[in-house]
Amino acid sequence: MKKTRFYLPRRWGEKIILFIVAFLFLLFFSTDFGLIDIQKTAIILAAGIDRTEDGNFSVTAQIAVPEASKSGGAAQATAISGSGETIARAFQEINTKTGWFPKLIFCDLIVLGETVTQGNVFDCLSYFMRNEQMSDNCLLAACEGSAQEILTATTPTESMPALALQKILATEAKESGNISTVNLKDFAADYFSEHKSGYMPFLFLLPQTEGAQGGQSGEGGQSGGGAQTAAAAQDNGQSGQSGKDQKSSVFYGACTAVFYDGKLKTVLTREESFALNLVVGKVRQATLQVPLPDGTAYALSLTDVKGKINLQTKDNLPRLKIGLKAVARVSDCTVPKSLENIASTNTVREELLQKAEELLARDISAVFEKCRENQCDIFGALDRLQKYHTTFYNAYKEDLLARIVPTFEIHVRDSD
């Protein structure tokens, strides 16, 4: 049987292709495909959450204001606040004040003020988890004082505080061990797990003229709300002021806020935060300062960092073993060295390696004891007990942290 075939003339095929191209071209330049007009949309870059005196939520949204292309100006940012019994109501008030419809699709940062962290932070974070526009990778941070002061501060590095904070809290900072960066998804996963413990960066403002002193170690860690942040600022050689009366301020976020059941319990110092990040984070390269008894200080570059946490039950006692391995090389020294010494950076003196292990073991131990004192299972021991030692779970789950016998195994070697 002979099959009938349909042949389309070449000139008709070319016309059809040209028609399709013209149709798509017309659509692209004549409609926004149903999107809300940019002039009616508030592009929120960051949100700060506080509590008012009457217990309502106060939301400060940093909104990017696009400039007309003909003017050639850069986009500016403005901070608008709204309050309400719920976060949704606060955003609705922002819409009422400005006429802009708030969109959270570009919101990459949520800052929690002191009045919020004193209670369960998921009273407000639940809204962002429910919002379909919100990204799970949105960064979280706690702060001293109010989140409104953070998002309305004037910074020397960026015209928009949200962008400056996003650079400080970026993944690159976490991979160097300097910042305990966490996103909404990971913090929520810790909150809803067995151990109910989590952490996030801890921010406070430093006046620009004093910002250089921020490299000193913080000594936060008092239990409670804003008291520990003020202590951290003072021990960093700073006043801990919010920067309200300063022309320009910089952000300091090397300390870490630790939570249990959604409430802020303690704040880790910079050294403790650094040690925690080495164990639980994915650190590519970090710098450890190692002072020697003779007054000489070395900077060791740590690579191949591998942390390990293991829970065992031996002799009816839960034993938590926290291990850390790293490869070190000398990157700097406070005294001049010979050319041969500078060239052999991969060879590190045994005295330096031992001192580095002592410092890291001390700081990791301090993290564990501070968290144990505040009932924060930051290393996830309860989850490991339920998963790998089910026979002991019912007996130990109520007072596991009090029963645990911790051991710390730190091995730092050179690359030679």
FISE-784406 format. One record per residue (C-alpha): residue number from 1; chain; x, y, z. Coordinates in steps of 0.05 Angstrom, whole numbers. Layout:
REM residues N
+-----+--------+--------+--------+--------+
: num : chaine :     c1 :     c2 :     c3 :
+-----+--------+--------+--------+--------+
: NUM :      A :      X :      Y :      Z :
...
+-----+--------+--------+--------+--------+
REM end
This chain:
REM residues 416
+-----+--------+--------+--------+--------+
: num : chaine :     c1 :     c2 :     c3 :
+-----+--------+--------+--------+--------+
:   1 :      A :      0 :      0 :      0 :
:   2 :      A :     28 :     67 :    -20 :
:   3 :      A :     37 :    117 :     38 :
:   4 :      A :     17 :    189 :     29 :
:   5 :      A :     69 :    239 :     52 :
:   6 :      A :     59 :    313 :     66 :
:   7 :      A :    111 :    361 :     40 :
:   8 :      A :    115 :    433 :     65 :
:   9 :      A :    146 :    481 :     16 :
:  10 :      A :    211 :    512 :     40 :
:  11 :      A :    185 :    583 :     34 :
:  12 :      A :    126 :    567 :     80 :
:  13 :      A :    173 :    537 :    133 :
:  14 :      A :    215 :    600 :    133 :
:  15 :      A :    153 :    643 :    141 :
:  16 :      A :    128 :    602 :    199 :
:  17 :      A :    195 :    608 :    235 :
:  18 :      A :    197 :    683 :    224 :
:  19 :      A :    126 :    689 :    249 :
:  20 :      A :    143 :    652 :    314 :
:  21 :      A :    205 :    695 :    325 :
:  22 :      A :    165 :    759 :    314 :
:  23 :      A :    110 :    735 :    361 :
:  24 :      A :    159 :    720 :    418 :
:  25 :      A :    194 :    786 :    405 :
:  26 :      A :    128 :    823 :    412 :
:  27 :      A :    110 :    786 :    476 :
:  28 :      A :    178 :    802 :    507 :
:  29 :      A :    173 :    877 :    497 :
:  30 :      A :     98 :    887 :    506 :
:  31 :      A :     79 :    849 :    570 :
:  32 :      A :    108 :    828 :    638 :
:  33 :      A :     73 :    759 :    635 :
:  34 :      A :     29 :    777 :    694 :
:  35 :      A :     84 :    800 :    741 :
:  36 :      A :     70 :    858 :    789 :
:  37 :      A :     96 :    924 :    762 :
:  38 :      A :    164 :    941 :    790 :
:  39 :      A :    139 :   1009 :    813 :
:  40 :      A :     87 :    974 :    857 :
:  41 :      A :    134 :    922 :    886 :
:  42 :      A :    178 :    928 :    947 :
:  43 :      A :    240 :    885 :    934 :
:  44 :      A :    260 :    866 :   1005 :
:  45 :      A :    334 :    851 :   1014 :
:  46 :      A :    333 :    838 :   1089 :
:  47 :      A :    284 :    837 :   1147 :
:  48 :      A :    297 :    854 :   1220 :
:  49 :      A :    250 :    828 :   1273 :
:  50 :      A :    239 :    860 :   1342 :
:  51 :      A :    186 :    859 :   1396 :
:  52 :      A :    149 :    922 :   1418 :
:  53 :      A :    133 :    938 :   1490 :
:  54 :      A :     63 :    911 :   1482 :
:  55 :      A :     89 :    845 :   1456 :
:  56 :      A :     75 :    855 :   1382 :
:  57 :      A :    124 :    842 :   1326 :
:  58 :      A :    161 :    901 :   1295 :
:  59 :      A :    188 :    886 :   1226 :
:  60 :      A :    240 :    930 :   1193 :
:  61 :      A :    246 :    915 :   1119 :
:  62 :      A :    304 :    941 :   1079 :
:  63 :      A :    276 :    955 :   1010 :
:  64 :      A :    316 :    966 :    946 :
:  65 :      A :    290 :   1028 :    910 :
:  66 :      A :    307 :   1024 :    835 :
:  67 :      A :    329 :   1088 :    801 :
:  68 :      A :    306 :   1106 :    731 :
:  69 :      A :    355 :   1082 :    679 :
:  70 :      A :    359 :   1151 :    646 :
:  71 :      A :    384 :   1183 :    710 :
:  72 :      A :    443 :   1135 :    713 :
:  73 :      A :    439 :   1130 :    788 :
:  74 :      A :    452 :   1068 :    829 :
:  75 :      A :    396 :   1033 :    866 :
:  76 :      A :    384 :   1059 :    936 :
:  77 :      A :    356 :   1026 :    997 :
:  78 :      A :    306 :   1050 :   1049 :
:  79 :      A :    283 :   1018 :   1114 :
:  80 :      A :    209 :   1016 :   1128 :
:  81 :      A :    179 :    990 :   1193 :
:  82 :      A :    112 :    959 :   1209 :
:  83 :      A :     83 :    925 :   1271 :
:  84 :      A :     29 :    876 :   1286 :
:  85 :      A :      9 :    815 :   1327 :
:  86 :      A :     38 :    771 :   1271 :
:  87 :      A :     94 :    780 :   1221 :
:  88 :      A :     43 :    778 :   1164 :
:  89 :      A :      5 :    836 :   1197 :
:  90 :      A :     70 :    876 :   1203 :
:  91 :      A :     84 :    867 :   1129 :
:  92 :      A :     13 :    887 :   1114 :
:  93 :      A :     25 :    952 :   1152 :
:  94 :      A :     87 :    965 :   1110 :
:  95 :      A :     44 :    957 :   1048 :
:  96 :      A :     -7 :   1006 :   1077 :
:  97 :      A :     46 :   1057 :   1092 :
:  98 :      A :     82 :   1054 :   1025 :
:  99 :      A :     34 :   1026 :    975 :
: 100 :      A :     87 :    975 :    955 :
: 101 :      A :     71 :    901 :    956 :
: 102 :      A :    126 :    866 :    996 :
: 103 :      A :    160 :    809 :    959 :
: 104 :      A :    207 :    763 :    997 :
: 105 :      A :    237 :    726 :    938 :
: 106 :      A :    301 :    768 :    943 :
: 107 :      A :    304 :    769 :   1019 :
: 108 :      A :    370 :    735 :   1036 :
: 109 :      A :    378 :    756 :   1109 :
: 110 :      A :    336 :    756 :   1173 :
: 111 :      A :    363 :    793 :   1234 :
: 112 :      A :    333 :    776 :   1302 :
: 113 :      A :    335 :    829 :   1355 :
: 114 :      A :    348 :    819 :   1429 :
: 115 :      A :    275 :    823 :   1448 :
: 116 :      A :    259 :    766 :   1399 :
: 117 :      A :    316 :    719 :   1420 :
: 118 :      A :    294 :    722 :   1492 :
: 119 :      A :    233 :    682 :   1471 :
: 120 :      A :    223 :    627 :   1420 :
: 121 :      A :    248 :    654 :   1354 :
: 122 :      A :    202 :    607 :   1315 :
: 123 :      A :    144 :    651 :   1336 :
: 124 :      A :    167 :    695 :   1279 :
: 125 :      A :    209 :    647 :   1236 :
: 126 :      A :    148 :    603 :   1223 :
: 127 :      A :    120 :    658 :   1177 :
: 128 :      A :    182 :    656 :   1133 :
: 129 :      A :    180 :    580 :   1130 :
: 130 :      A :    108 :    581 :   1107 :
: 131 :      A :    120 :    635 :   1055 :
: 132 :      A :    126 :    603 :    986 :
: 133 :      A :    168 :    661 :    960 :
: 134 :      A :    220 :    655 :   1015 :
: 135 :      A :    284 :    618 :   1001 :
: 136 :      A :    306 :    564 :   1050 :
: 137 :      A :    377 :    589 :   1040 :
: 138 :      A :    361 :    656 :   1073 :
: 139 :      A :    415 :    673 :   1124 :
: 140 :      A :    400 :    682 :   1198 :
: 141 :      A :    434 :    725 :   1250 :
: 142 :      A :    421 :    748 :   1321 :
: 143 :      A :    443 :    817 :   1345 :
: 144 :      A :    453 :    860 :   1406 :
: 145 :      A :    399 :    911 :   1417 :
: 146 :      A :    348 :    919 :   1362 :
: 147 :      A :    349 :    891 :   1292 :
: 148 :      A :    323 :    959 :   1268 :
: 149 :      A :    388 :    992 :   1289 :
: 150 :      A :    428 :    940 :   1250 :
: 151 :      A :    389 :    951 :   1185 :
: 152 :      A :    389 :   1027 :   1191 :
: 153 :      A :    463 :   1034 :   1206 :
: 154 :      A :    509 :   1072 :   1160 :
: 155 :      A :    567 :   1029 :   1136 :
: 156 :      A :    630 :   1052 :   1100 :
: 157 :      A :    633 :    991 :   1054 :
: 158 :      A :    563 :    990 :   1025 :
: 159 :      A :    506 :   1038 :   1015 :
: 160 :      A :    458 :    983 :   1036 :
: 161 :      A :    471 :    950 :   1104 :
: 162 :      A :    437 :    886 :   1079 :
: 163 :      A :    491 :    877 :   1026 :
: 164 :      A :    547 :    890 :   1075 :
: 165 :      A :    518 :    838 :   1123 :
: 166 :      A :    509 :    787 :   1067 :
: 167 :      A :    583 :    794 :   1050 :
: 168 :      A :    603 :    784 :   1123 :
: 169 :      A :    557 :    723 :   1132 :
: 170 :      A :    572 :    692 :   1064 :
: 171 :      A :    592 :    620 :   1054 :
: 172 :      A :    664 :    641 :   1042 :
: 173 :      A :    668 :    667 :   1113 :
: 174 :      A :    642 :    600 :   1139 :
: 175 :      A :    693 :    561 :   1098 :
: 176 :      A :    749 :    601 :   1131 :
: 177 :      A :    721 :    585 :   1200 :
: 178 :      A :    710 :    658 :   1219 :
: 179 :      A :    634 :    661 :   1218 :
: 180 :      A :    583 :    610 :   1242 :
: 181 :      A :    539 :    621 :   1181 :
: 182 :      A :    472 :    584 :   1180 :
: 183 :      A :    410 :    588 :   1137 :
: 184 :      A :    337 :    582 :   1153 :
: 185 :      A :    332 :    510 :   1130 :
: 186 :      A :    390 :    484 :   1172 :
: 187 :      A :    370 :    523 :   1234 :
: 188 :      A :    299 :    496 :   1229 :
: 189 :      A :    325 :    425 :   1220 :
: 190 :      A :    364 :    431 :   1285 :
: 191 :      A :    304 :    461 :   1321 :
: 192 :      A :    257 :    404 :   1301 :
: 193 :      A :    309 :    349 :   1315 :
: 194 :      A :    316 :    311 :   1380 :
: 195 :      A :    370 :    356 :   1409 :
: 196 :      A :    332 :    421 :   1394 :
: 197 :      A :    397 :    460 :   1394 :
: 198 :      A :    424 :    507 :   1341 :
: 199 :      A :    468 :    567 :   1330 :
: 200 :      A :    474 :    628 :   1286 :
: 201 :      A :    522 :    688 :   1279 :
: 202 :      A :    519 :    741 :   1333 :
: 203 :      A :    523 :    813 :   1310 :
: 204 :      A :    537 :    880 :   1342 :
: 205 :      A :    557 :    948 :   1315 :
: 206 :      A :    626 :    979 :   1324 :
: 207 :      A :    641 :   1052 :   1310 :
: 208 :      A :    684 :   1058 :   1248 :
: 209 :      A :    740 :   1094 :   1284 :
: 210 :      A :    747 :   1036 :   1332 :
: 211 :      A :    733 :    980 :   1282 :
: 212 :      A :    807 :    960 :   1278 :
: 213 :      A :    805 :    937 :   1350 :
: 214 :      A :    752 :    885 :   1334 :
: 215 :      A :    805 :    833 :   1320 :
: 216 :      A :    814 :    820 :   1394 :
: 217 :      A :    778 :    760 :   1424 :
: 218 :      A :    707 :    768 :   1449 :
: 219 :      A :    686 :    741 :   1516 :
: 220 :      A :    612 :    733 :   1509 :
: 221 :      A :    577 :    672 :   1536 :
: 222 :      A :    537 :    695 :   1596 :
: 223 :      A :    470 :    663 :   1596 :
: 224 :      A :    411 :    709 :   1582 :
: 225 :      A :    392 :    758 :   1529 :
: 226 :      A :    431 :    821 :   1512 :
: 227 :      A :    479 :    819 :   1571 :
: 228 :      A :    525 :    769 :   1537 :
: 229 :      A :    530 :    812 :   1475 :
: 230 :      A :    549 :    873 :   1514 :
: 231 :      A :    602 :    832 :   1551 :
: 232 :      A :    629 :    807 :   1485 :
: 233 :      A :    636 :    878 :   1458 :
: 234 :      A :    671 :    903 :   1521 :
: 235 :      A :    721 :    846 :   1521 :
: 236 :      A :    735 :    860 :   1448 :
: 237 :      A :    760 :    928 :   1469 :
: 238 :      A :    695 :    960 :   1447 :
: 239 :      A :    640 :    997 :   1483 :
: 240 :      A :    586 :    952 :   1453 :
: 241 :      A :    544 :   1012 :   1433 :
: 242 :      A :    494 :   1005 :   1378 :
: 243 :      A :    527 :   1060 :   1337 :
: 244 :      A :    465 :   1102 :   1340 :
: 245 :      A :    504 :   1166 :   1351 :
: 246 :      A :    560 :   1148 :   1303 :
: 247 :      A :    565 :   1172 :   1232 :
: 248 :      A :    589 :   1105 :   1207 :
: 249 :      A :    594 :   1036 :   1237 :
: 250 :      A :    620 :    967 :   1219 :
: 251 :      A :    590 :    900 :   1236 :
: 252 :      A :    625 :    848 :   1280 :
: 253 :      A :    599 :    777 :   1276 :
: 254 :      A :    655 :    730 :   1297 :
: 255 :      A :    617 :    708 :   1360 :
: 256 :      A :    563 :    655 :   1358 :
: 257 :      A :    494 :    654 :   1391 :
: 258 :      A :    473 :    585 :   1415 :
: 259 :      A :    399 :    567 :   1421 :
: 260 :      A :    360 :    513 :   1456 :
: 261 :      A :    286 :    502 :   1440 :
: 262 :      A :    287 :    567 :   1400 :
: 263 :      A :    314 :    611 :   1457 :
: 264 :      A :    382 :    644 :   1461 :
: 265 :      A :    421 :    611 :   1518 :
: 266 :      A :    493 :    632 :   1511 :
: 267 :      A :    543 :    666 :   1466 :
: 268 :      A :    610 :    636 :   1446 :
: 269 :      A :    672 :    678 :   1441 :
: 270 :      A :    710 :    686 :   1376 :
: 271 :      A :    760 :    631 :   1394 :
: 272 :      A :    705 :    584 :   1416 :
: 273 :      A :    665 :    599 :   1352 :
: 274 :      A :    727 :    586 :   1310 :
: 275 :      A :    738 :    518 :   1344 :
: 276 :      A :    664 :    500 :   1335 :
: 277 :      A :    667 :    517 :   1261 :
: 278 :      A :    728 :    472 :   1252 :
: 279 :      A :    691 :    413 :   1282 :
: 280 :      A :    620 :    420 :   1253 :
: 281 :      A :    633 :    463 :   1191 :
: 282 :      A :    663 :    450 :   1123 :
: 283 :      A :    726 :    492 :   1129 :
: 284 :      A :    773 :    496 :   1069 :
: 285 :      A :    827 :    540 :   1098 :
: 286 :      A :    832 :    574 :   1166 :
: 287 :      A :    884 :    615 :   1203 :
: 288 :      A :    902 :    598 :   1275 :
: 289 :      A :    943 :    646 :   1318 :
: 290 :      A :    992 :    609 :   1362 :
: 291 :      A :   1030 :    648 :   1416 :
: 292 :      A :   1093 :    617 :   1447 :
: 293 :      A :   1119 :    627 :   1518 :
: 294 :      A :   1178 :    669 :   1492 :
: 295 :      A :   1130 :    722 :   1467 :
: 296 :      A :   1134 :    701 :   1394 :
: 297 :      A :   1068 :    690 :   1357 :
: 298 :      A :   1058 :    649 :   1294 :
: 299 :      A :   1000 :    646 :   1246 :
: 300 :      A :    987 :    575 :   1222 :
: 301 :      A :    946 :    562 :   1159 :
: 302 :      A :    902 :    501 :   1170 :
: 303 :      A :    879 :    459 :   1110 :
: 304 :      A :    849 :    389 :   1102 :
: 305 :      A :    807 :    404 :   1164 :
: 306 :      A :    765 :    344 :   1184 :
: 307 :      A :    721 :    342 :   1246 :
: 308 :      A :    689 :    279 :   1274 :
: 309 :      A :    638 :    268 :   1329 :
: 310 :      A :    625 :    199 :   1357 :
: 311 :      A :    581 :    176 :   1415 :
: 312 :      A :    594 :    110 :   1450 :
: 313 :      A :    564 :     76 :   1510 :
: 314 :      A :    617 :     41 :   1551 :
: 315 :      A :    610 :     15 :   1622 :
: 316 :      A :    539 :     43 :   1621 :
: 317 :      A :    566 :    113 :   1610 :
: 318 :      A :    555 :    155 :   1548 :
: 319 :      A :    622 :    178 :   1521 :
: 320 :      A :    626 :    233 :   1469 :
: 321 :      A :    691 :    234 :   1428 :
: 322 :      A :    704 :    298 :   1389 :
: 323 :      A :    761 :    292 :   1340 :
: 324 :      A :    795 :    342 :   1295 :
: 325 :      A :    850 :    334 :   1244 :
: 326 :      A :    885 :    388 :   1204 :
: 327 :      A :    948 :    401 :   1163 :
: 328 :      A :    987 :    464 :   1183 :
: 329 :      A :   1038 :    509 :   1150 :
: 330 :      A :   1069 :    573 :   1175 :
: 331 :      A :   1039 :    634 :   1142 :
: 332 :      A :   1066 :    690 :   1186 :
: 333 :      A :   1108 :    707 :   1247 :
: 334 :      A :   1117 :    767 :   1292 :
: 335 :      A :   1193 :    765 :   1288 :
: 336 :      A :   1238 :    765 :   1226 :
: 337 :      A :   1264 :    698 :   1202 :
: 338 :      A :   1319 :    675 :   1156 :
: 339 :      A :   1308 :    663 :   1082 :
: 340 :      A :   1314 :    588 :   1093 :
: 341 :      A :   1261 :    589 :   1147 :
: 342 :      A :   1213 :    630 :   1104 :
: 343 :      A :   1223 :    582 :   1045 :
: 344 :      A :   1207 :    521 :   1087 :
: 345 :      A :   1136 :    540 :   1107 :
: 346 :      A :   1111 :    468 :   1102 :
: 347 :      A :   1157 :    448 :   1159 :
: 348 :      A :   1127 :    467 :   1226 :
: 349 :      A :   1164 :    460 :   1292 :
: 350 :      A :   1138 :    406 :   1338 :
: 351 :      A :   1130 :    458 :   1393 :
: 352 :      A :   1083 :    498 :   1348 :
: 353 :      A :   1041 :    437 :   1330 :
: 354 :      A :   1033 :    416 :   1403 :
: 355 :      A :   1014 :    487 :   1423 :
: 356 :      A :    962 :    490 :   1367 :
: 357 :      A :    932 :    424 :   1390 :
: 358 :      A :    929 :    450 :   1462 :
: 359 :      A :    894 :    514 :   1441 :
: 360 :      A :    842 :    478 :   1399 :
: 361 :      A :    829 :    425 :   1452 :
: 362 :      A :    820 :    480 :   1504 :
: 363 :      A :    770 :    519 :   1461 :
: 364 :      A :    730 :    458 :   1439 :
: 365 :      A :    726 :    435 :   1512 :
: 366 :      A :    702 :    505 :   1531 :
: 367 :      A :    648 :    502 :   1477 :
: 368 :      A :    623 :    435 :   1503 :
: 369 :      A :    623 :    456 :   1577 :
: 370 :      A :    589 :    522 :   1563 :
: 371 :      A :    535 :    488 :   1522 :
: 372 :      A :    527 :    433 :   1573 :
: 373 :      A :    517 :    485 :   1628 :
: 374 :      A :    461 :    516 :   1586 :
: 375 :      A :    431 :    449 :   1565 :
: 376 :      A :    449 :    460 :   1492 :
: 377 :      A :    467 :    396 :   1455 :
: 378 :      A :    505 :    433 :   1401 :
: 379 :      A :    542 :    370 :   1379 :
: 380 :      A :    479 :    329 :   1370 :
: 381 :      A :    493 :    275 :   1422 :
: 382 :      A :    419 :    260 :   1434 :
: 383 :      A :    407 :    248 :   1360 :
: 384 :      A :    466 :    199 :   1358 :
: 385 :      A :    440 :    165 :   1421 :
: 386 :      A :    371 :    154 :   1389 :
: 387 :      A :    401 :    130 :   1323 :
: 388 :      A :    458 :     85 :   1345 :
: 389 :      A :    443 :     67 :   1418 :
: 390 :      A :    368 :     57 :   1422 :
: 391 :      A :    372 :     11 :   1483 :
: 392 :      A :    399 :     70 :   1525 :
: 393 :      A :    354 :    123 :   1496 :
: 394 :      A :    297 :    122 :   1546 :
: 395 :      A :    344 :    118 :   1605 :
: 396 :      A :    391 :    174 :   1584 :
: 397 :      A :    349 :    223 :   1543 :
: 398 :      A :    328 :    267 :   1601 :
: 399 :      A :    398 :    280 :   1628 :
: 400 :      A :    445 :    258 :   1573 :
: 401 :      A :    490 :    320 :   1575 :
: 402 :      A :    500 :    314 :   1650 :
: 403 :      A :    520 :    241 :   1642 :
: 404 :      A :    567 :    248 :   1582 :
: 405 :      A :    642 :    239 :   1591 :
: 406 :      A :    675 :    280 :   1536 :
: 407 :      A :    743 :    267 :   1504 :
: 408 :      A :    778 :    311 :   1454 :
: 409 :      A :    829 :    284 :   1403 :
: 410 :      A :    864 :    339 :   1364 :
: 411 :      A :    918 :    322 :   1313 :
: 412 :      A :    954 :    378 :   1276 :
: 413 :      A :   1012 :    359 :   1231 :
: 414 :      A :   1054 :    394 :   1178 :
: 415 :      A :   1052 :    375 :   1105 :
: 416 :      A :   1123 :    347 :   1102 :
+-----+--------+--------+--------+--------+
REM end
